[in-house]
Amino acid sequence: MKKGFTLIELLIVIAIIAAVVFVALDPLTRFQDARDSSRWTDVGAIIAAIKVDQVDNGGSYLSAVATTTNAGVYMIGTCTSGATATSITDYCDTNPDQVSCVDLTQLVTDGYMSSVPVSPNGSGTWTSSTTGYTLERRGNGILFIRACESENSDEIEVGR
């Protein structure tokens, strides 16, 4: 009698190895991490573009940021279609009033960004109208850019 493995035994071993590799790679977590990484990059790019524009303009913020009131939080986007909410109580409202938004397309027009980033869709549906990012301007003039959602990070925020 010949010694060796049967086809069934080989298939079972291959299936077990494939299951272990699949669990070890955990594709869902990898996709969530990739979206969070994109959000970190986006918030950094937005704040950097605003600050470079500010330096180039002698310390003045671009008009969209300059007209925001101190200590206000605004959805970044145009917020022109279907805007019905009277105020943003949840700063990540997907349907805010236009006055609750800050339109940063001037950064694109002036060459500081190639486009205003839109958060990758996790649980929210973000568009150029409501990007999934907020701008907060504090009373002391410090700006914070935040992502409305994060999947594997505590909070995605950059301030300067």
N, C-alpha and C positions, 0 to 999 in steps of 0.2 A: 504494500500500500504506500502511495506517495504522500509525503507530508507537504503541507502548504495551506494557504488561505483559500477559502471559497469566495466566490463572487459576492455573496451576501455579506460575509464578514468584511470584505474590503469596502463595500458600499456603506456599511454601518460606520466604519472608522472615518471614511471621507465625510459623511454627513455630520458626525460629531465634531470633526475639525472645522468644517464650514460653519457650524453653529457657534463654536467658540470664537472664531475670527469675527463673525458678524456681530456678536454681542460685544466683543472687545472694541470694535470700531465704533459702535453706537452711532449710526448715521443721523438720527434725529438730533442728538446733542451737537454733532458736528455742524449741521445746518443752522441750528440756533446760535452756536458760537460764531459762525460765519456772518449771520445777520447782525449780531451784536458788534462784531468787528467793523462791519460796514457803518454802523451807527456811530461808533467811536471816531472813525475816520471822518464822517460827515460833520459831526459837531465840531471837531477840531478845525476842519476846513472852513466852516462858516465863521467861527470866531476869528480865525487868522485873517480871512478876507476882510472882515469888518475892521479889524485893527490896522491892517496895512492901508486900507482906504482912509482910516482916520489919520494915520501918520502922513500920508500923501496930501491930505487936505488940512494940514496945519493944526491937527488936534480936534477938528470938528467931525462928528459922526455924519454918515450919509443921511440924506433927508428923511428916509423912512424910519431910521432909528432915532434921529433927532426929534421927530414929532411924537414919539412915544412918550407917555407921561412917566415920571419917575415912579419907581416901585410898582411897575406894571409888568404883567406877563402876557405875552402875545403869541398866537399861533403863527409860525412862519408860513406864508403862502398868500395867494391872492384872495381867497375866500369870496369869490364873486358869484359862484353858482350855488343856488339853493341856500343862501345864508339866511337863516331864520332865527337863530338863537339871539337873545338880547344881550347876553354877557357870557363870558366863559367862567363858569364856576369850577368846572373840571378843565384845567388848562389844555387838555388834549381833546377837547370837544371836536368831533369830526364834522360838525356843521355850525361853525361859529359865525357871529355877526362880523361884517367886514371891518368894523372899527376895532374889533378884537384881534385883528391880524396885522402883521408887519410884512410888507412885500419887499423882498430883498433882490428883486430882479435887476435893480440898478447895479448891483455887484457884478452881474453877468454883463450888462451893457458896458460898464466901465472896464471890463477885462480882468476883474479880480477872481472870478470863478467861471468855469465853463458852463455850469448850470446850477440852479438852486437844487440841492439834493432832496430827494424824497426817501423817507425811511422805507427800508425793505419790509414788505408785508409779513408780519408775524400774525398777531391777532387783529390788528387794525387794517383798514383799507385806506392807504394814503395816496394822495395825488399832488399835483403842483398847486392845487387850490388849498389843501390842508396837508402839509408835508409830513406831519408826524414829529416835527421839531418845534420847540418853543424858544422864544427869546425873552429873558427877564432882565429888565433894567432896574437896578436898585437905586435908592435915593442917593447913594454916594457915587453913582455913575458906573459902578461895576456891572458888566454884562455877563449873563449866564446863558448858555445854549444847552438845551436838554433834549433828549429823545423821549418821546411819549411812552415808549415801551422798551423793555429790555427782557430778554428771555433767560439769560444765564448770568447776568451782571446785576448787582444791587440797583444801581442807578447809573445812567449814562449822562454825564454832565461835564461841561468845561466852562470855567469862568475866568474873566480877566477884566 
